[in-house]
Amino acid sequence: MVKLFNETQIKGITCELACALKFIEAGFIVSVPFGNTSRYDLLIDAGQNRYFRIQCKTAHQLENGSYIIYTSNQQFTASTKNLKFYTKDQIDFVCSIVEDQLVIIPVELIEKSKSKIFRSRNYPPTNNSAHSTCNWIDDYTLEKQIISLL
């Protein structure tokens, strides 16, 4: 059988499907833009004319137990590499799955940012001073980031 997708595409599609499933399980209506031409991957209908544009990104676990989510994308031409950042005019949130949990990051936290590092309480930093500056996964849940807006 001929492979239709490369490994990066498969990881991206898998992340989008996992995020969509988490939103559906929480009772939201999920739509996918047609034609792969928008900056968002999912449109979440929260009812009462409330919609959220979601960009899905795969989380990667680092050796120290933290997770990195690349919050920009790169476009390549024959001679250049262009880094593109997401803005509030394009998306409302970046979402990922970490430890089977939906992580929802407001776009305001990632504008002009190449990546964001998150920690699970299962893998706290070994440096005590880092505790106060951590992006804890459980601060970026569906309940705290979207349901609190409704």
VOMI-578362 format. One line per 4 residues: number of its first residue (from 1); for each residue x, y, z of N, C-alpha, C. Coordinates in nm, 3 decimals, padded with zeros to 5 digits. Layout:
BEGIN
NUM) X,Y,Z,X,Y,Z,X,Y,Z; ...
This chain:
BEGIN
1) 00.084,-00.118,00.000,00.000,00.000,00.000,00.089,00.125,00.000; 00.050,00.224,-00.076,00.123,00.349,-00.085,00.090,00.434,00.037; 00.194,00.491,00.100,00.172,00.580,00.214,00.125,00.716,00.164; 00.009,00.760,00.213,-00.047,00.887,00.169,-00.005,01.003,00.258
5) 00.041,00.973,00.380,00.078,01.078,00.475,00.216,01.049,00.531; 00.290,01.156,00.559,00.417,01.136,00.627,00.393,01.132,00.778; 00.498,01.101,00.854,00.484,01.083,00.999,00.433,01.209,01.068; 00.480,01.326,01.026,00.436,01.453,01.085,00.288,01.475,01.061
9) 00.242,01.446,00.940,00.100,01.462,00.908,00.014,01.367,00.991; 00.060,01.244,01.009,-00.016,01.147,01.088,-00.027,01.193,01.232; 00.082,01.245,01.290,00.079,01.296,01.428,-00.018,01.414,01.439; -00.017,01.503,01.341,-00.107,01.619,01.343,-00.253,01.579,01.333
13) -00.284,01.488,01.243,-00.422,01.440,01.227,-00.469,01.369,01.353; -00.382,01.288,01.411,-00.415,01.216,01.535,-00.445,01.314,01.648; -00.366,01.420,01.659,-00.388,01.522,01.761,-00.522,01.593,01.739; -00.552,01.629,01.616,-00.679,01.696,01.585,-00.798,01.606,01.623
17) -00.790,01.479,01.587,-00.899,01.387,01.619,-00.915,01.368,01.770; -00.803,01.358,01.842,-00.809,01.340,01.988,-00.868,01.464,02.054; -00.829,01.583,02.009,-00.885,01.707,02.065,-01.035,01.716,02.034; -01.072,01.687,01.910,-01.214,01.691,01.871,-01.295,01.596,01.958
21) -01.245,01.476,01.981,-01.315,01.378,02.064,-01.335,01.430,02.207; -01.233,01.493,02.264,-01.246,01.547,02.401,-01.354,01.655,02.407; -01.359,01.742,02.305,-01.464,01.845,02.302,-01.602,01.782,02.286; -01.614,01.683,02.200,-01.743,01.615,02.179,-01.787,01.546,02.307
25) -01.696,01.479,02.375,-01.729,01.412,02.501,-01.776,01.511,02.608; -01.727,01.636,02.597,-01.768,01.741,02.693,-01.900,01.808,02.652; -01.957,01.767,02.537,-02.087,01.817,02.497,-02.087,01.929,02.394; -01.972,01.961,02.338,-01.964,02.067,02.238,-01.989,02.011,02.098
29) -02.036,02.096,02.009,-02.045,02.062,01.867,-01.912,02.102,01.804; -01.854,02.013,01.725,-01.724,02.037,01.665,-01.737,02.038,01.514; -01.685,02.142,01.450,-01.683,02.150,01.304,-01.538,02.161,01.258; -01.515,02.115,01.135,-01.382,02.121,01.076,-01.392,02.208,00.950
33) -01.306,02.311,00.938,-01.312,02.395,00.818,-01.277,02.314,00.693; -01.347,02.340,00.587,-01.327,02.268,00.461,-01.209,02.324,00.383; -01.127,02.238,00.329,-01.023,02.280,00.236,-00.887,02.310,00.297; -00.872,02.294,00.428,-00.743,02.316,00.493,-00.683,02.452,00.460
37) -00.768,02.555,00.459,-00.721,02.689,00.421,-00.725,02.789,00.537; -00.774,02.748,00.653,-00.782,02.841,00.765,-00.666,02.816,00.862; -00.643,02.911,00.950,-00.537,02.896,01.050,-00.583,02.811,01.168; -00.713,02.782,01.176,-00.761,02.696,01.285,-00.800,02.560,01.229
41) -00.793,02.459,01.317,-00.824,02.322,01.279,-00.966,02.282,01.313; -01.019,02.337,01.423,-01.153,02.303,01.470,-01.230,02.429,01.504; -01.360,02.423,01.486,-01.449,02.530,01.532,-01.541,02.468,01.636; -01.534,02.519,01.758,-01.611,02.465,01.869,-01.734,02.552,01.889
45) -01.851,02.490,01.882,-01.978,02.558,01.905,-02.018,02.531,02.049; -02.015,02.635,02.131,-02.048,02.622,02.272,-02.193,02.658,02.300; -02.272,02.683,02.196,-02.411,02.720,02.213,-02.426,02.870,02.236; -02.547,02.919,02.224,-02.580,03.060,02.245,-02.486,03.154,02.167
49) -02.459,03.117,02.041,-02.374,03.196,01.950,-02.233,03.217,02.003; -02.179,03.122,02.077,-02.041,03.127,02.126,-01.960,03.023,02.049; -01.858,03.069,01.978,-01.773,02.982,01.898,-01.628,03.008,01.933; -01.546,02.903,01.928,-01.404,02.915,01.956,-01.325,02.848,01.844
53) -01.227,02.922,01.792,-01.139,02.870,01.687,-01.018,02.804,01.754; -00.997,02.677,01.721,-00.896,02.596,01.788,-00.788,02.554,01.689; -00.664,02.579,01.725,-00.549,02.526,01.650,-00.492,02.411,01.732; -00.484,02.292,01.676,-00.434,02.174,01.748,-00.285,02.156,01.723
57) -00.213,02.127,01.828,-00.068,02.106,01.820,-00.030,01.983,01.902; 00.060,01.903,01.851,00.107,01.784,01.920,00.203,01.822,02.031; 00.183,01.764,02.150,00.275,01.786,02.263,00.384,01.680,02.259; 00.505,01.722,02.295,00.619,01.631,02.297,00.677,01.629,02.438
61) 00.692,01.509,02.495,00.746,01.500,02.631,00.899,01.508,02.624; 00.955,01.591,02.711,01.099,01.608,02.721,01.155,01.512,02.826; 01.287,01.499,02.827,01.353,01.406,02.919,01.325,01.438,03.065; 01.305,01.566,03.099,01.282,01.603,03.239,01.136,01.587,03.282
65) 01.052,01.530,03.194,00.913,01.506,03.227,00.818,01.618,03.188; 00.873,01.733,03.148,00.786,01.842,03.103,00.743,01.816,02.959; 00.651,01.897,02.911,00.600,01.883,02.775,00.619,02.014,02.701; 00.659,02.004,02.575,00.671,02.123,02.491,00.565,02.116,02.382
69) 00.501,02.230,02.362,00.403,02.244,02.254,00.453,02.356,02.165; 00.483,02.324,02.040,00.528,02.426,01.945,00.406,02.504,01.900; 00.408,02.633,01.928,00.289,02.716,01.910,00.298,02.806,01.787; 00.390,02.778,01.699,00.399,02.850,01.572,00.415,02.744,01.464
73) 00.416,02.786,01.340,00.444,02.688,01.235,00.545,02.747,01.138; 00.610,02.658,01.066,00.715,02.699,00.972,00.670,02.671,00.830; 00.701,02.765,00.744,00.675,02.746,00.601,00.808,02.752,00.530; 00.831,02.655,00.445,00.957,02.646,00.374,00.937,02.675,00.226
77) 01.031,02.748,00.170,01.039,02.764,00.024,01.176,02.709,-00.015; 01.208,02.717,-00.141,01.336,02.665,-00.187,01.454,02.735,-00.120; 01.438,02.861,-00.082,01.552,02.935,-00.029,01.533,02.990,00.113; 01.412,02.983,00.170,01.390,03.043,00.301,01.306,02.954,00.392
81) 01.318,02.983,00.521,01.233,02.921,00.622,01.162,03.035,00.692; 01.030,03.034,00.690,00.950,03.142,00.745,00.876,03.092,00.868; 00.892,03.159,00.981,00.821,03.124,01.103,00.695,03.209,01.112; 00.579,03.143,01.126,00.451,03.215,01.135,00.391,03.194,01.272
85) 00.352,03.304,01.334,00.291,03.301,01.466,00.139,03.315,01.452; 00.067,03.261,01.549,-00.078,03.274,01.552,-00.117,03.401,01.626; -00.226,03.463,01.583,-00.274,03.586,01.646,-00.421,03.569,01.687; -00.470,03.661,01.769,-00.610,03.653,01.814,-00.708,03.680,01.700
89) -00.661,03.734,01.589,-00.747,03.751,01.472,-00.768,03.619,01.398; -00.680,03.521,01.425,-00.684,03.393,01.355,-00.741,03.278,01.438; -00.704,03.273,01.566,-00.747,03.164,01.653,-00.781,03.219,01.792; -00.848,03.138,01.870,-00.877,03.174,02.009,-00.790,03.094,02.106
93) -00.763,02.967,02.071,-00.687,02.879,02.159,-00.599,02.784,02.078; -00.489,02.741,02.139,-00.411,02.627,02.092,-00.445,02.513,02.187; -00.471,02.395,02.132,-00.506,02.279,02.214,-00.412,02.163,02.184; -00.392,02.082,02.285,-00.313,01.961,02.272,-00.365,01.858,02.371
97) -00.313,01.738,02.361,-00.344,01.632,02.455,-00.217,01.599,02.531; -00.225,01.607,02.663,-00.112,01.571,02.749,-00.165,01.480,02.858; -00.104,01.363,02.871,-00.147,01.264,02.970,-00.298,01.241,02.963; -00.347,01.224,02.841,-00.487,01.199,02.811,-00.580,01.311,02.856
101) -00.525,01.430,02.873,-00.604,01.546,02.914,-00.595,01.654,02.806; -00.706,01.719,02.781,-00.710,01.830,02.686,-00.645,01.953,02.751; -00.542,02.006,02.688,-00.473,02.126,02.736,-00.513,02.240,02.642; -00.564,02.350,02.700,-00.618,02.461,02.621,-00.543,02.588,02.658
105) -00.472,02.645,02.560,-00.387,02.761,02.583,-00.446,02.882,02.512; -00.481,02.988,02.583,-00.532,03.108,02.518,-00.428,03.168,02.423; -00.473,03.216,02.310,-00.380,03.268,02.209,-00.296,03.383,02.264; -00.349,03.458,02.358,-00.274,03.571,02.415,-00.143,03.525,02.482
109) -00.139,03.402,02.526,-00.018,03.350,02.591,00.089,03.304,02.493; 00.051,03.286,02.366,00.148,03.231,02.271,00.178,03.323,02.153; 00.114,03.439,02.145,00.146,03.531,02.035,00.294,03.564,02.039; 00.359,03.558,01.927,00.503,03.585,01.913,00.589,03.484,01.989
113) 00.533,03.368,02.017,00.604,03.264,02.090,00.621,03.141,02.001; 00.741,03.088,02.000,00.770,02.970,01.919,00.719,02.842,01.985; 00.722,02.839,02.118,00.678,02.720,02.191,00.643,02.757,02.335; 00.577,02.665,02.402,00.542,02.682,02.544,00.571,02.549,02.613
117) 00.627,02.557,02.732,00.658,02.436,02.808,00.560,02.425,02.925; 00.508,02.305,02.943,00.411,02.276,03.048,00.461,02.161,03.133; 00.414,02.159,03.257,00.448,02.051,03.348,00.322,01.990,03.406; 00.331,01.863,03.427,00.229,01.788,03.499,00.271,01.784,03.645
121) 00.175,01.777,03.734,00.208,01.762,03.877,00.277,01.628,03.901; 00.265,01.535,03.804,00.336,01.407,03.814,00.486,01.422,03.796; 00.529,01.532,03.730,00.671,01.557,03.706,00.706,01.699,03.747; 00.704,01.730,03.877,00.737,01.867,03.919,00.884,01.897,03.893
125) 00.918,02.025,03.880,01.059,02.060,03.857,01.143,02.023,03.980; 01.267,01.988,03.956,01.357,01.955,04.067,01.408,02.080,04.136; 01.403,02.192,04.068,01.447,02.320,04.124,01.325,02.387,04.189; 01.328,02.404,04.320,01.213,02.460,04.392,01.173,02.599,04.345
129) 01.268,02.680,04.300,01.234,02.816,04.256,01.153,02.814,04.126; 01.158,02.704,04.053,01.084,02.695,03.926,00.936,02.668,03.946; 00.896,02.627,04.066,00.754,02.595,04.091,00.663,02.714,04.062; 00.704,02.833,04.101,00.616,02.950,04.085,00.607,02.997,03.941
133) 00.701,02.960,03.857,00.700,03.006,03.717,00.652,02.899,03.620; 00.614,02.784,03.670,00.571,02.673,03.584,00.437,02.703,03.518; 00.422,02.656,03.396,00.292,02.648,03.332,00.239,02.509,03.366; 00.152,02.501,03.466,00.099,02.372,03.508,-00.015,02.331,03.416
137) -00.012,02.207,03.372,-00.115,02.157,03.281,-00.255,02.176,03.340; -00.269,02.152,03.470,-00.404,02.160,03.529,-00.457,02.303,03.542; -00.378,02.403,03.504,-00.429,02.541,03.495,-00.486,02.570,03.357; -00.473,02.475,03.264,-00.515,02.495,03.125,-00.616,02.389,03.083
141) -00.711,02.361,03.171,-00.814,02.261,03.143,-00.932,02.323,03.071; -01.018,02.239,03.019,-01.142,02.283,02.954,-01.225,02.367,03.051; -01.235,02.323,03.175,-01.315,02.395,03.275,-01.259,02.534,03.303; -01.129,02.546,03.312,-01.068,02.674,03.349,-01.053,02.770,03.231
145) -01.045,02.717,03.110,-01.017,02.805,02.996,-01.139,02.835,02.909; -01.230,02.741,02.892,-01.346,02.765,02.804,-01.476,02.770,02.883; -01.502,02.671,02.963,-01.630,02.668,03.037,-01.643,02.791,03.126; -01.533,02.840,03.180,-01.538,02.961,03.264,-01.580,03.084,03.185
149) -01.569,03.081,03.052,-01.610,03.194,02.967,-01.759,03.193,02.935; -01.824,03.081,02.959,-01.965,03.067,02.919,-02.060,03.113,03.025
